Structure formats: C-alpha cells, structure tokens
Amino acid sequence: MITLSRGLNPHETAWAEPVVAGRPPFALLHGSPSYINVLDALGAWEAVGALRDRTGVAACASFKHTSPAGIALGRPFAPGDETFHDRGPLPDDPLGRAVVRARHTAPKCSYGDFVAVSEPVTAAQAPLFANAIGVIAPDFAPEALADLSRFHHGRFILMRGHRAEERAAGGVRTRESVETAGLRLTRSAAPLPGFAGGTHPECGTPGSPDDLAVAVAAVRHAQSNAMAFVVDGATIGIGMGQQNRLDCTRLAAARARTWQRRRHPDVLGLGFREGVGPAERAVWRARLAEGDLTPSVRAEFARVLPDPRDADREPDWTTTPPLSGVTLAADNHFPFVEVVEIAARLGVTQLVTPAGSTGADALRDACDAHGMSWIVTGERFFRH
C-alpha cells in the first residue's frame, strides 16, 4: 500500500494498493504523489504505451486533472520550430522531440502537469521536464534520477512504470471500480491498446495512421465528449468534459486555432524584457494568440515587453499561416454536419469516429464536399 499525500483535496487522506498483490503498475522512486497525480500518471502511462506499441515511435503524454493536455510522437521538427518552441537548440533525439511537442500543445497547462514517456530518461533530457510535477518512465539513468529529484524543491515525483501485460493478460485491465455514496460500481475495462474493432474508411482516402493513433489516444483518455485535433504526430487542441459534443468541438477548435496563431510572425517575433524565461514567454504568446485580453492582463503583458505600447497592438490574424493535413477524432459517433464544417476551417483532412452515426449519409456527403476522409473504428471510448 502507498500512502498518498492527499486525496482530491488537501483535507482528504488517500492511499493506493495494487489489485493483484505484488504487481503494482509503477514503482515509486521519489516524491509523494496525490490521488490526482496517480490518476494522471496511470492515464498518461497507458496512452504512451499504446502509442509506442502501435507506431513504433517514442511517445510522450502530458496530463492535467486526469485528462491529456498534450500527446505527441517523436517526429522530426519542422523548419522554424526552434522559434516556435522558444527554448534554444531543440533536442535531436526522438524522446526529446516527443516531450517538447507534447508539453507545447498548451503552454498554460505545462505547469504542474504529470508527464509520461515511452523510453528511459537520460540526464540530457531531464531539463525538458522543468515546471512539471512528476514523470513516469520505463526507467531513468542514475544521473537523470538525481537531477530530477532536485526539481520542485525536492518534491518532484518519479515513477518507474510497469507495462500492462505484467499485470493483466494481453494488456487488458479486467475491471475498474469506484465507490461513491455508499455504492460500488464496477465495469469491465475496455481494451486500450490497438483497435479491437478495426478501422475502415467510410469515404475518402485515409490520412496519416500515426496521426490517427495520436488522436484516438487523446480522446480515449480525455473526459467525454472528447474531441482532439492532431497534426504531424502531435495534438494541437483537445476539448472534453462538456455535456454536448458541439461545445467540446468548439473548445478543441479554439485551442487548435490558438496553436495556429502562435505561429503568426507577430507572435513569434515578440521581444521580452530580460529575465522573462522560456516558459513564461510561451504562455504570453499563447495569451496573445487567444485574444480578448482584459485590461488587467494587458497591463501585466505590457510589463514583460521592452516597449509597453506593443501590448496594445493586435496582429493581423488574416495572415496567420494556414493549417493543413489535420486529423480530428471523436470518442463517439455523432450526427452533426456542423462538426465537419468547423473541422474544415482548421485544415482537417481526416475525421475519425466510432461507427454508428444516425446521420451517416449527411456526414459522408459533408466530408466529400470538404475533401475530407472519414475513418470509423469499431470501439466507443467514453471515459468518466
């Protein structure tokens, strides 16, 4: 049994114990995780394991409040990415690239996030986890373990993850339970690795299979009704936790549009006063890209710029570099043509949903009209 630092809230006690004695999902190497830290670590660990198995590429997942903030594969960077990521020379190894790309999906969420990686962590990679609260990995080099243990004033959480097949045959959890209000609810857990029901195109030519895998990993591990935009092996916008899918779509689209606007020349070209670090610069660029700065935020923005007048200058967003080749995934089928129309504005060329939509004919026609392929899977991915 592991005594946790807190439950969901500071006044609550909490503990964790393996379902099968002697076969826990991780070994705690350093730190004292909370209830939410453990949920984030396990969700992110399952996501990177499934992605690594399916794609053969190093993967990283950044989780916050039990849902993914960013997921990415370790694909090579594109020209100009060193300016976009704003951290000096970019890592040239697959795992380093995956970490940078996943944690840069939403810079405002890369403070206190829990990060999972599919490969062992080296000392050279340790600085990539700055501002996180913990990491779960297959292993850590001794120097990396020592360096990371000093992060967060010595409270950084380090876990060595154990693969699912070490705990349950075939990597499938047999059940999941929750106790609430005097009742225990138990369900058989859906298979997380692979696509048990397969995939097939409803229309069009399938796009990147790796982007499909990343998008499905994101919606599988996010609170329903989840939607995820992915390009070049990395999430750029995830919407979740709303009571209807259109709201989740619009939330994911807003985040993807912010990601897109962060590549605007006026945003990339922002200068900052001395002492403003890379993480803070990334957050301010995201705030500018989001727009609608309140007077107090704009005044704070002015204090980090060499010329305070620049805080009142709005970029011409019509010159934002366009998005293309984007994949959009949903955790369940839906009948809304509006989703296809929103997706088309953001350069989506591949839509991925479970089968079963009552509006399949209209969706198929809309995808054809926008030059979009529609891929259906045999599984629904609701998570709560």
C-alpha positions as CSV (number, residue, x, y, z in Angstrom):
1,M,0.0,0.0,0.0
2,I,1.2,3.5,-0.9
3,T,0.1,6.4,1.4
4,L,-0.7,9.4,-0.8
5,S,0.0,13.0,0.1
6,R,-3.7,13.9,-0.2
7,G,-7.0,12.9,-1.8
8,L,-8.7,15.1,-4.3
9,N,-8.4,18.0,-1.8
10,P,-5.8,18.8,0.9
11,H,-8.1,17.8,3.8
12,E,-8.6,14.3,2.5
13,T,-6.4,11.3,3.2
14,A,-5.8,8.7,0.4
15,W,-3.9,5.6,-0.4
16,A,-3.3,3.2,-3.3
17,E,-2.7,-0.5,-3.4
18,P,-2.3,-2.9,-6.3
19,V,-5.3,-5.0,-7.3
20,V,-3.0,-8.0,-7.6
21,A,-0.6,-8.2,-4.6
22,G,3.0,-7.7,-5.7
23,R,2.0,-6.4,-9.2
24,P,1.6,-2.6,-9.0
25,P,1.5,-0.5,-12.1
26,F,4.5,1.5,-11.0
27,A,7.4,1.7,-8.5
28,L,7.6,5.0,-6.7
29,L,11.2,6.2,-6.8
30,H,10.9,9.7,-5.4
31,G,8.3,12.1,-4.0
32,S,4.8,11.8,-2.5
33,P,2.1,11.7,-5.2
34,S,-1.5,12.8,-4.5
35,Y,-4.7,11.0,-5.6
36,I,-4.9,13.1,-8.8
37,N,-1.1,12.6,-9.5
38,V,-1.6,8.9,-9.6
39,L,-4.6,9.1,-11.9
40,D,-2.7,11.4,-14.2
41,A,0.4,9.1,-14.2
42,L,-1.6,6.0,-14.9
43,G,-3.6,7.6,-17.7
44,A,-0.6,9.1,-19.4
45,W,1.4,5.8,-19.0
46,E,-1.3,3.8,-20.7
47,A,-1.5,6.3,-23.5
48,V,2.2,6.3,-24.3
49,G,2.4,2.5,-24.1
50,A,-0.4,2.1,-26.5
51,L,1.1,4.7,-28.9
52,R,4.6,3.1,-28.7
53,D,3.2,-0.3,-29.5
54,R,1.1,0.9,-32.4
55,T,3.5,3.3,-34.1
56,G,7.0,2.1,-33.0
57,V,7.9,5.7,-32.3
58,A,8.8,7.3,-29.0
59,A,5.8,9.0,-27.4
60,C,5.0,11.5,-24.6
61,A,1.8,12.4,-22.9
62,S,1.2,15.4,-20.6
63,F,-1.8,15.0,-18.3
64,K,-3.5,17.6,-16.1
65,H,-6.6,16.9,-13.9
66,T,-6.9,13.3,-15.3
67,S,-7.1,14.3,-19.0
68,P,-4.4,14.8,-21.6
69,A,-3.1,18.4,-22.2
70,G,-0.9,17.2,-25.0
71,I,0.3,13.9,-26.6
72,A,3.0,13.6,-29.3
73,L,5.3,11.3,-31.1
74,G,9.0,11.9,-31.5
75,R,8.8,13.0,-35.1
76,P,11.5,15.4,-36.5
77,F,10.9,19.1,-36.0
78,A,9.8,21.3,-39.0
79,P,11.9,24.3,-40.1
80,G,11.2,27.2,-37.9
81,D,10.2,25.1,-34.9
82,E,13.1,26.4,-32.9
83,T,11.4,29.8,-32.8
84,F,8.0,28.4,-32.1
85,H,9.2,26.4,-29.1
86,D,11.5,29.2,-27.9
87,R,13.9,27.1,-25.8
88,G,17.1,27.4,-27.8
89,P,18.5,24.4,-29.6
90,L,15.8,21.7,-29.9
91,P,16.6,18.1,-28.9
92,D,17.6,15.8,-31.8
93,D,16.5,12.5,-30.2
94,P,13.0,11.0,-30.7
95,L,12.1,11.1,-27.0
96,G,13.2,14.7,-26.5
97,R,11.2,15.7,-29.5
98,A,8.1,14.0,-28.2
99,V,8.4,15.7,-24.8
100,V,8.9,19.2,-26.3
101,R,6.0,18.8,-28.7
102,A,3.6,17.2,-26.2
103,R,4.2,19.8,-23.5
104,H,4.0,22.6,-26.0
105,T,0.5,21.8,-27.2
106,A,-0.9,24.1,-24.5
107,P,1.8,26.0,-22.6
108,K,-0.6,27.2,-19.9
109,C,-1.1,23.5,-18.9
110,S,2.6,22.8,-18.7
111,Y,2.9,23.9,-15.2
112,G,2.3,21.1,-12.7
113,D,1.5,18.6,-15.4
114,F,2.3,14.9,-15.0
115,V,4.4,13.6,-17.9
116,A,4.7,10.0,-19.2
117,V,7.3,8.9,-21.7
118,S,7.7,5.6,-23.5
119,E,11.5,5.5,-23.3
120,P,14.1,5.6,-20.5
121,V,15.1,9.2,-19.5
122,T,18.7,10.3,-19.7
123,A,20.4,13.1,-17.9
124,A,20.5,15.3,-21.0
125,Q,16.7,15.0,-21.2
126,A,16.0,16.0,-17.6
127,P,15.7,19.7,-18.2
128,L,12.8,19.1,-20.6
129,F,10.6,18.3,-17.6
130,A,11.0,21.7,-16.0
131,N,7.8,23.0,-14.4
132,A,6.2,19.5,-14.4
133,I,5.2,17.9,-11.1
134,G,6.3,14.4,-12.0
135,V,7.4,11.9,-14.6
136,I,6.6,8.2,-15.2
137,A,9.0,6.3,-17.5
138,P,10.3,2.8,-18.1
139,D,13.5,3.8,-16.3
140,F,15.8,6.7,-15.5
141,A,19.6,6.9,-15.9
142,P,21.2,7.4,-12.4
143,E,22.2,11.0,-13.3
144,A,18.7,11.8,-14.5
145,L,17.2,10.4,-11.4
146,A,19.5,12.5,-9.2
147,D,18.8,15.7,-11.3
148,L,15.0,15.3,-11.4
149,S,14.9,14.5,-7.7
150,R,16.0,18.1,-7.0
151,F,13.2,19.6,-9.1
152,H,10.2,21.3,-7.5
153,H,12.3,21.9,-4.3
154,G,12.9,18.2,-3.9
155,R,9.3,17.2,-4.2
156,F,9.4,16.1,-7.8
157,I,7.6,12.7,-8.3
158,L,9.4,10.0,-10.1
159,M,7.8,6.6,-11.0
160,R,9.2,3.6,-12.9
161,G,6.2,2.3,-14.9
162,H,5.4,-1.3,-15.3
163,R,3.8,-2.4,-18.6
164,A,0.1,-3.5,-18.5
165,E,0.9,-7.1,-19.6
166,E,2.9,-7.5,-16.4
167,R,-0.4,-7.0,-14.5
168,A,-3.1,-8.5,-16.8
169,A,-3.1,-10.9,-19.7
170,G,-3.0,-9.2,-23.0
171,G,-2.5,-5.8,-21.5
172,V,-6.3,-5.5,-20.8
173,R,-7.5,-4.5,-17.4
174,T,-10.3,-6.8,-16.4
175,R,-12.3,-4.4,-14.3
176,E,-12.5,-0.9,-12.9
177,S,-14.4,0.1,-9.8
178,V,-15.4,3.3,-8.0
179,E,-17.2,3.7,-4.7
180,T,-19.5,6.6,-4.1
181,A,-22.4,7.5,-1.8
182,G,-22.3,4.0,-0.3
183,L,-22.3,2.2,-3.6
184,R,-19.6,0.4,-5.5
185,L,-19.8,0.5,-9.3
186,T,-17.7,-2.0,-11.3
187,R,-17.3,-2.3,-15.0
188,S,-15.2,-4.4,-17.3
189,A,-12.5,-2.2,-18.7
190,A,-12.3,-1.6,-22.5
191,P,-9.1,-2.7,-24.2
192,L,-6.8,0.3,-24.5
193,P,-4.0,-0.9,-26.8
194,G,-4.8,-1.3,-30.5
195,F,-8.2,-1.1,-32.2
196,A,-10.1,-4.2,-31.2
197,G,-12.9,-3.4,-33.7
198,G,-10.5,-2.4,-36.5
199,T,-10.9,0.6,-38.7
200,H,-12.2,1.2,-42.2
201,P,-12.9,4.3,-44.4
202,E,-16.5,5.5,-44.8
203,C,-15.3,7.8,-47.5
204,G,-12.1,9.3,-49.0
205,T,-8.5,8.1,-48.7
206,P,-7.2,7.6,-45.1
207,G,-4.6,10.1,-43.9
208,S,-1.6,9.6,-41.6
209,P,-2.1,6.4,-39.5
210,D,0.2,7.8,-36.8
211,D,-1.9,11.0,-36.5
212,L,-5.0,8.7,-36.2
213,A,-3.3,6.8,-33.4
214,V,-2.4,10.0,-31.5
215,A,-5.9,11.5,-31.9
216,V,-7.5,8.3,-30.7
217,A,-5.2,8.0,-27.8
218,A,-6.2,11.6,-26.8
219,V,-9.9,11.0,-26.9
220,R,-9.6,7.6,-25.2
221,H,-8.0,9.2,-22.2
222,A,-9.9,12.5,-22.0
223,Q,-13.2,13.1,-20.2
224,S,-16.1,12.7,-22.7
225,N,-17.4,14.1,-25.0
226,A,-13.8,14.3,-26.2
227,M,-12.6,15.8,-29.5
228,A,-8.9,16.1,-30.5
229,F,-7.1,17.9,-33.4
230,V,-3.7,16.4,-34.4
231,V,-1.1,17.4,-37.0
232,D,2.3,15.9,-37.7
233,G,2.1,13.4,-34.8
234,A,1.1,15.9,-32.1
235,T,-2.1,17.2,-30.5
236,I,-2.9,20.9,-31.2
237,G,-6.3,21.1,-29.5
238,I,-8.3,18.9,-27.2
239,G,-11.9,19.6,-26.0
240,M,-13.5,17.5,-23.3
241,G,-15.8,17.3,-20.3
242,Q,-18.8,19.2,-21.7
243,Q,-22.3,17.8,-21.7
244,N,-22.6,18.1,-25.5
245,R,-20.2,17.3,-28.4
246,L,-20.6,20.6,-30.2
247,D,-19.3,22.5,-27.1
248,C,-16.3,20.1,-26.9
249,T,-15.7,20.6,-30.7
250,R,-15.7,24.3,-30.3
251,L,-13.4,24.2,-27.3
252,A,-11.0,21.9,-29.2
253,A,-11.2,24.1,-32.2
254,A,-10.5,27.3,-30.2
255,R,-7.4,25.6,-28.7
256,A,-6.2,24.5,-32.2
257,R,-6.7,28.0,-33.5
258,T,-4.6,29.3,-30.6
259,W,-1.9,26.8,-31.5
260,Q,-2.1,28.0,-35.2
261,R,-2.0,31.7,-34.2
262,R,1.1,31.1,-32.1
263,R,2.9,30.6,-35.4
264,H,1.9,34.1,-36.6
265,P,5.1,36.2,-37.4
266,D,4.0,38.9,-34.9
267,V,3.6,36.4,-32.1
268,L,6.9,34.6,-32.9
269,G,8.6,37.9,-33.2
270,L,7.6,39.2,-29.8
271,G,10.5,40.6,-27.8
272,F,10.6,40.3,-24.0
273,R,12.4,42.1,-21.2
274,E,15.5,40.4,-19.7
275,G,14.6,37.8,-17.1
276,V,11.4,36.6,-18.8
277,G,12.1,32.8,-19.1
278,P,11.1,30.5,-22.0
279,A,8.1,29.0,-20.2
280,E,6.7,32.5,-19.4
281,R,7.3,33.7,-22.9
282,A,5.4,30.7,-24.3
283,V,2.5,31.4,-22.0
284,W,2.4,35.1,-23.1
285,R,2.5,34.1,-26.7
286,A,-0.4,31.8,-26.1
287,R,-2.4,34.5,-24.3
288,L,-1.9,36.9,-27.2
289,A,-2.9,34.2,-29.7
290,E,-6.1,33.5,-27.7
291,G,-7.1,37.2,-27.9
292,D,-9.6,39.0,-25.7
293,L,-7.0,40.2,-23.2
294,T,-8.7,42.0,-20.3
295,P,-7.4,45.4,-19.2
296,S,-5.6,43.9,-16.2
297,V,-3.9,41.2,-18.3
298,R,-2.9,43.7,-20.9
299,A,-1.3,45.8,-18.3
300,E,0.6,42.8,-17.0
301,F,1.6,41.9,-20.6
302,A,3.0,45.4,-21.0
303,R,5.3,44.9,-18.1
304,V,7.1,42.0,-19.7
305,L,7.7,43.7,-23.1
306,P,10.6,46.1,-23.9
307,D,8.1,48.6,-25.4
308,P,4.9,48.6,-23.3
309,R,3.0,50.1,-26.3
310,D,3.3,46.7,-28.0
311,A,0.8,45.2,-25.6
312,D,-2.0,47.2,-27.3
313,R,-1.1,46.2,-30.9
314,E,-3.2,43.4,-32.3
315,P,-1.7,41.2,-35.0
316,D,-3.4,40.9,-38.4
317,W,-4.7,37.4,-37.9
318,T,-5.7,37.1,-41.5
319,T,-2.0,36.5,-42.3
320,T,-1.8,33.5,-39.9
321,P,-0.1,30.5,-41.6
322,P,-2.9,28.0,-42.6
323,L,-3.3,24.6,-41.2
324,S,-3.5,21.5,-43.4
325,G,-3.4,17.7,-43.2
326,V,-5.1,17.8,-39.7
327,T,-6.8,14.8,-38.1
328,L,-9.9,15.2,-35.9
329,A,-11.0,12.3,-33.7
330,A,-14.1,11.9,-31.5
331,D,-14.7,9.4,-28.7
332,N,-18.1,8.5,-30.0
333,H,-20.2,8.8,-33.2
334,F,-22.2,12.0,-33.8
335,P,-24.8,13.2,-36.3
336,F,-23.7,16.8,-36.7
337,V,-22.6,18.1,-40.1
338,E,-21.6,21.3,-38.2
339,V,-18.6,19.4,-36.7
340,V,-17.4,18.7,-40.3
341,E,-17.8,22.4,-41.2
342,I,-15.9,23.5,-38.1
343,A,-13.1,21.0,-38.9
344,A,-12.8,22.1,-42.5
345,R,-12.0,25.7,-41.3
346,L,-9.0,24.3,-39.4
347,G,-7.5,22.2,-42.3
348,V,-8.9,18.8,-41.2
349,T,-8.5,16.2,-43.9
350,Q,-9.2,13.1,-41.8
351,L,-12.1,12.6,-39.5
352,V,-12.1,9.6,-37.1
353,T,-15.1,8.4,-35.2
354,P,-16.6,5.2,-33.9
355,A,-19.2,3.7,-36.2
356,G,-22.9,4.0,-35.6
357,S,-23.9,7.6,-36.5
358,T,-27.6,8.1,-37.3
359,G,-26.6,10.9,-39.7
360,A,-24.1,8.8,-41.6
361,D,-25.3,9.8,-45.1
362,A,-25.2,13.5,-44.3
363,L,-21.8,13.2,-42.7
364,R,-20.5,11.3,-45.7
365,D,-21.8,14.0,-48.0
366,A,-20.3,16.8,-45.9
367,C,-16.9,15.0,-45.8
368,D,-16.9,14.6,-49.6
369,A,-17.8,18.2,-50.1
370,H,-14.9,19.3,-48.0
371,G,-12.3,16.8,-49.4
372,M,-12.2,15.0,-46.0
373,S,-11.8,11.3,-45.4
374,W,-13.9,9.7,-42.7
375,I,-12.5,6.7,-40.9
376,V,-14.6,4.7,-38.5
377,T,-13.5,2.5,-35.7
378,G,-15.2,-0.4,-34.0
379,E,-15.0,1.0,-30.5
380,R,-16.5,3.8,-28.4
381,F,-14.2,5.4,-25.9
382,F,-16.3,7.2,-23.2
383,R,-14.4,7.9,-20.1
384,H,-15.6,9.4,-16.8
